[in-house]
């Protein structure tokens, strides 16, 4: 099983809403990642979790709050987002952190903020 | 400042011919390079990688060449197939073995393989 799953596939939310994106992998990977991708741009790293601990936060605004409840799950809690936060949010995982291991990506959640 | 550059936004080739996708980088400290392929509505899929200590890596129809002095790498697909039509991202890693290694992506190039 080399699959990373993400839910929901699409999400539309208002600027006052609170929502969460979910990511799951059952490959026993110990590193999980959140990326943000705008149209015609490369994915941009947001957060890295290594062994369920946040190891990298790329100066992401606090309206994005990551959570790693266990080694298979990664959440991204959203609150008071802005329209410019509309993007594709990609989750990825790799066997070990920091080894440049192959990162396996999920299909992404297409987020629209109204 | 784009550290990984894919200057051609698109490439169109005939089925059966060679596709050559180019990528340039500015940071000489990058020590590992990867190519990802992305279909619409899917996440990027790892294709092939190369360490900075090598100049070539081959996997089936895919070969990646690295020219460190020119800070240039290229992906060759031979023969190209219509199913190869996708967006291809070049990516580079700083500090490959370090705990805080990060993946930096290029903007991507859209490959279209004509039947």
Interface residues (C-beta under 8 A of the other chain):
Chain A: X4 X6 X40 X41 X42 X43 X44 X45 X48 X50 X55 X56 X90 X91 X92 X97 X98 X99 X100 X102 X103 X104 X105 X106 X107 X108
Chain B: X4 X31 X32 X34 X36 X41 X42 X43 X44 X45 X46 X49 X89 X91 X93 X95 X96 X97 X98 X99 X100 X101 X102 X103 X104 X105 X106 X107 X108
